Amino acid sequence: MNQKELTFFKNLLLAKKEEILKSIKDTKEEGRDYTTNEVGDSVDIASNSYEREVLFELTDNERKQLSEIDAALQRIEDKTFGECADCSGKISQERLEAIPTATLCITCKSKRDTK
Ligand SMILES: [Zn+2]
């Protein structure tokens, strides 16, 4: 992969990262509003703690996505971005554009999925 392509994917990953960080921030702010505004009865408290659980789950998922993005950015630095982790073959450009954090080519990915 040439420098131009690497830069393209780097920007793509950075934009994705920005998007996630922004949504985490929004979610947190919503959560705060929710807790401060709702000082209601037991029903509200119950739904409130459920809401909080959901927020925690989201954060975990987003943290995972962020670490995948960071790993992909590291591969760009190492110039190994776009190489399949299993067969060292090239991951197709289309696949990377759809999933820039992909570490496997479509062949290896489908092999793993069917296992
Ligand atoms: Zn492969």
py3Dmol code that shows the C-alpha trace and the ligand (Angstrom):
import py3Dmol

protein = """\
ATOM      1  CA  MET A   1       0.000   0.000   0.000  1.00  0.00           C
ATOM      2  CA  ASN A   2       1.441   3.374  -0.955  1.00  0.00           C
ATOM      3  CA  GLN A   3       1.697   6.473   1.217  1.00  0.00           C
ATOM      4  CA  LYS A   4      -1.312   8.095  -0.414  1.00  0.00           C
ATOM      5  CA  GLU A   5      -3.500   5.089   0.359  1.00  0.00           C
ATOM      6  CA  LEU A   6      -2.159   4.885   3.911  1.00  0.00           C
ATOM      7  CA  THR A   7      -2.989   8.553   4.455  1.00  0.00           C
ATOM      8  CA  PHE A   8      -6.474   7.991   3.072  1.00  0.00           C
ATOM      9  CA  PHE A   9      -7.144   5.209   5.586  1.00  0.00           C
ATOM     10  CA  LYS A  10      -5.491   7.130   8.382  1.00  0.00           C
ATOM     11  CA  ASN A  11      -7.926  10.005   7.841  1.00  0.00           C
ATOM     12  CA  LEU A  12     -10.813   7.565   7.608  1.00  0.00           C
ATOM     13  CA  LEU A  13      -9.836   5.973  10.930  1.00  0.00           C
ATOM     14  CA  LEU A  14      -9.276   9.309  12.629  1.00  0.00           C
ATOM     15  CA  ALA A  15     -12.720  10.492  11.482  1.00  0.00           C
ATOM     16  CA  LYS A  16     -14.267   7.290  12.834  1.00  0.00           C
ATOM     17  CA  LYS A  17     -12.461   7.760  16.129  1.00  0.00           C
ATOM     18  CA  GLU A  18     -13.661  11.347  16.362  1.00  0.00           C
ATOM     19  CA  GLU A  19     -17.217  10.174  15.722  1.00  0.00           C
ATOM     20  CA  ILE A  20     -17.077   7.591  18.531  1.00  0.00           C
ATOM     21  CA  LEU A  21     -15.517  10.020  20.991  1.00  0.00           C
ATOM     22  CA  LYS A  22     -18.219  12.524  20.174  1.00  0.00           C
ATOM     23  CA  SER A  23     -20.997   9.963  20.664  1.00  0.00           C
ATOM     24  CA  ILE A  24     -19.498   8.888  24.016  1.00  0.00           C
ATOM     25  CA  LYS A  25     -19.481  12.507  25.093  1.00  0.00           C
ATOM     26  CA  ASP A  26     -23.100  12.989  23.956  1.00  0.00           C
ATOM     27  CA  THR A  27     -24.190   9.794  25.710  1.00  0.00           C
ATOM     28  CA  LYS A  28     -22.522  10.853  28.931  1.00  0.00           C
ATOM     29  CA  GLU A  29     -24.108  14.269  28.828  1.00  0.00           C
ATOM     30  CA  GLU A  30     -27.524  12.732  28.179  1.00  0.00           C
ATOM     31  CA  GLY A  31     -26.975  10.386  31.102  1.00  0.00           C
ATOM     32  CA  ARG A  32     -26.127  13.263  33.382  1.00  0.00           C
ATOM     33  CA  ASP A  33     -29.204  15.241  32.343  1.00  0.00           C
ATOM     34  CA  TYR A  34     -31.337  12.193  32.916  1.00  0.00           C
ATOM     35  CA  THR A  35     -30.087  11.631  36.456  1.00  0.00           C
ATOM     36  CA  THR A  36     -30.342  15.245  37.522  1.00  0.00           C
ATOM     37  CA  ASN A  37     -33.793  15.821  36.020  1.00  0.00           C
ATOM     38  CA  GLU A  38     -35.437  12.658  37.295  1.00  0.00           C
ATOM     39  CA  VAL A  39     -35.931  12.793  41.037  1.00  0.00           C
ATOM     40  CA  GLY A  40     -39.162  10.801  40.807  1.00  0.00           C
ATOM     41  CA  ASP A  41     -40.607   7.676  42.440  1.00  0.00           C
ATOM     42  CA  SER A  42     -39.309   4.079  42.553  1.00  0.00           C
ATOM     43  CA  VAL A  43     -40.357   3.389  38.928  1.00  0.00           C
ATOM     44  CA  ASP A  44     -38.129   6.186  37.777  1.00  0.00           C
ATOM     45  CA  ILE A  45     -35.250   4.919  39.876  1.00  0.00           C
ATOM     46  CA  ALA A  46     -35.603   1.436  38.372  1.00  0.00           C
ATOM     47  CA  SER A  47     -35.650   2.659  34.786  1.00  0.00           C
ATOM     48  CA  ASN A  48     -32.819   4.971  35.696  1.00  0.00           C
ATOM     49  CA  SER A  49     -30.515   2.152  36.768  1.00  0.00           C
ATOM     50  CA  TYR A  50     -31.489   0.193  33.659  1.00  0.00           C
ATOM     51  CA  GLU A  51     -30.588   3.227  31.599  1.00  0.00           C
ATOM     52  CA  ARG A  52     -27.226   3.362  33.304  1.00  0.00           C
ATOM     53  CA  GLU A  53     -26.531  -0.305  32.528  1.00  0.00           C
ATOM     54  CA  VAL A  54     -27.224   0.372  28.865  1.00  0.00           C
ATOM     55  CA  LEU A  55     -24.852   3.297  28.937  1.00  0.00           C
ATOM     56  CA  PHE A  56     -22.135   1.123  30.438  1.00  0.00           C
ATOM     57  CA  GLU A  57     -22.607  -1.472  27.715  1.00  0.00           C
ATOM     58  CA  LEU A  58     -22.340   1.157  25.033  1.00  0.00           C
ATOM     59  CA  THR A  59     -19.164   2.467  26.552  1.00  0.00           C
ATOM     60  CA  ASP A  60     -17.594  -1.000  26.583  1.00  0.00           C
ATOM     61  CA  ASN A  61     -18.498  -1.556  22.963  1.00  0.00           C
ATOM     62  CA  GLU A  62     -17.188   1.844  22.020  1.00  0.00           C
ATOM     63  CA  ARG A  63     -13.998   1.275  23.967  1.00  0.00           C
ATOM     64  CA  LYS A  64     -13.477  -1.921  21.966  1.00  0.00           C
ATOM     65  CA  GLN A  65     -14.028  -0.038  18.725  1.00  0.00           C
ATOM     66  CA  LEU A  66     -11.561   2.626  19.811  1.00  0.00           C
ATOM     67  CA  SER A  67      -8.881   0.063  20.603  1.00  0.00           C
ATOM     68  CA  GLU A  68      -9.443  -1.539  17.180  1.00  0.00           C
ATOM     69  CA  ILE A  69      -9.069   1.848  15.545  1.00  0.00           C
ATOM     70  CA  ASP A  70      -5.876   2.541  17.518  1.00  0.00           C
ATOM     71  CA  ALA A  71      -4.497  -0.847  16.473  1.00  0.00           C
ATOM     72  CA  ALA A  72      -5.304  -0.054  12.840  1.00  0.00           C
ATOM     73  CA  LEU A  73      -3.616   3.348  13.147  1.00  0.00           C
ATOM     74  CA  GLN A  74      -0.567   1.573  14.574  1.00  0.00           C
ATOM     75  CA  ARG A  75      -0.530  -0.765  11.566  1.00  0.00           C
ATOM     76  CA  ILE A  76      -0.575   2.306   9.328  1.00  0.00           C
ATOM     77  CA  GLU A  77       2.499   3.630  11.180  1.00  0.00           C
ATOM     78  CA  ASP A  78       4.175   0.230  10.797  1.00  0.00           C
ATOM     79  CA  LYS A  79       3.145   0.120   7.115  1.00  0.00           C
ATOM     80  CA  THR A  80       1.583  -3.298   7.703  1.00  0.00           C
ATOM     81  CA  PHE A  81      -1.919  -1.910   7.261  1.00  0.00           C
ATOM     82  CA  GLY A  82      -4.002  -3.899   4.775  1.00  0.00           C
ATOM     83  CA  GLU A  83      -2.123  -7.150   5.342  1.00  0.00           C
ATOM     84  CA  CYS A  84      -4.074 -10.166   6.469  1.00  0.00           C
ATOM     85  CA  ALA A  85      -3.071 -11.326   9.959  1.00  0.00           C
ATOM     86  CA  ASP A  86      -3.526 -14.982   8.987  1.00  0.00           C
ATOM     87  CA  CYS A  87      -2.156 -15.442   5.458  1.00  0.00           C
ATOM     88  CA  SER A  88      -0.175 -12.154   5.092  1.00  0.00           C
ATOM     89  CA  GLY A  89      -2.081 -11.600   1.864  1.00  0.00           C
ATOM     90  CA  LYS A  90      -3.607  -8.284   0.904  1.00  0.00           C
ATOM     91  CA  ILE A  91      -6.986  -7.284   2.240  1.00  0.00           C
ATOM     92  CA  SER A  92      -9.002  -5.851  -0.633  1.00  0.00           C
ATOM     93  CA  GLN A  93      -9.360  -2.082  -0.881  1.00  0.00           C
ATOM     94  CA  GLU A  94     -13.161  -2.389  -0.917  1.00  0.00           C
ATOM     95  CA  ARG A  95     -13.146  -4.385   2.296  1.00  0.00           C
ATOM     96  CA  LEU A  96     -10.868  -1.880   4.008  1.00  0.00           C
ATOM     97  CA  GLU A  97     -13.021   1.015   2.892  1.00  0.00           C
ATOM     98  CA  ALA A  98     -16.050  -0.694   4.411  1.00  0.00           C
ATOM     99  CA  ILE A  99     -14.217  -1.902   7.540  1.00  0.00           C
ATOM    100  CA  PRO A 100     -10.920  -0.018   7.970  1.00  0.00           C
ATOM    101  CA  THR A 101     -10.236  -1.941  11.198  1.00  0.00           C
ATOM    102  CA  ALA A 102     -10.353  -5.341   9.442  1.00  0.00           C
ATOM    103  CA  THR A 103      -7.331  -7.539  10.197  1.00  0.00           C
ATOM    104  CA  LEU A 104      -8.242 -10.490   7.980  1.00  0.00           C
ATOM    105  CA  CYS A 105      -8.811 -10.853   4.256  1.00  0.00           C
ATOM    106  CA  ILE A 106     -12.253 -12.002   3.211  1.00  0.00           C
ATOM    107  CA  THR A 107     -11.044 -15.579   2.637  1.00  0.00           C
ATOM    108  CA  CYS A 108      -9.539 -15.966   6.110  1.00  0.00           C
ATOM    109  CA  LYS A 109     -12.476 -14.166   7.683  1.00  0.00           C
ATOM    110  CA  SER A 110     -15.011 -16.535   6.153  1.00  0.00           C
ATOM    111  CA  LYS A 111     -12.822 -19.513   7.132  1.00  0.00           C
ATOM    112  CA  ARG A 112     -12.847 -18.324  10.760  1.00  0.00           C
ATOM    113  CA  ASP A 113     -16.572 -17.638  10.698  1.00  0.00           C
ATOM    114  CA  THR A 114     -17.401 -21.153   9.517  1.00  0.00           C
ATOM    115  CA  LYS A 115     -15.199 -22.808  12.148  1.00  0.00           C
TER     116      LYS A 115
END
"""
ligand_1 = """\
1
ZN
Zn -5.944 -14.000 4.671
"""
view = py3Dmol.view(width=600, height=400)
view.addModel(protein, "pdb")
view.setStyle({"model": 0}, {"cartoon": {"style": "trace"}})
view.addModel(ligand_1, "xyz")
view.setStyle({"model": 1}, {"stick": {}})
view.zoomTo()
view.show()
